[in-house]
Amino acid sequence: MNFRVVSPRVTWFIYLGIELLAIPFFLLLLFDIGPYQMYDSMPGVRLIQLTLLCVAIVIPLYFEFYNFGSLRLHMDASGLTYKSRQVDYHLSWNEVKRISINPDAPGQLSTGEYLCFFADEEPKTIVARSGFNSRAFGLQYRKGLPELIAKYTDLEIENLEVIQKKR
């Protein structure tokens, strides 16, 4: 089964936020609406602003194809495979020694935290995607994931009860 590493809900929330902020300003500048009518005498400034807003409008495409949108985790009977544009890591289920939901930097657990698979008995704590490596990687927690993992391994998921109480 293929998963996005970053939850689709979080991804689309980010994209929608960017678009809801950038598109109205772009249209105001493009059609000389509102306080932007004064730019008739300053076409260079207007062109720079339109260019920056165009970049803001298409930046979700960059995120989707070259940043966090392109991160995938494949889970099947043979194990786990983490894929990004630069790396490809694989752990078989026999190699996985520990599964944990890790707290964020301040030490708080929330429903947006990463569920990580570790090949080491005493691994370092991973706070963000930047800490993923060939021996430890994961994906954001989402409903149904513990049941799917239980089909492949009998390892207990650490901190799962804290997350389930919050939902």
Summary of the structure (lengths in Angstrom):
residues: 167
radius of gyration: 21.2
end to end distance: 23.9
largest distance: 69.8
contacts: 441
relative contact order: 0.14
helix: 46%
strand: 20%
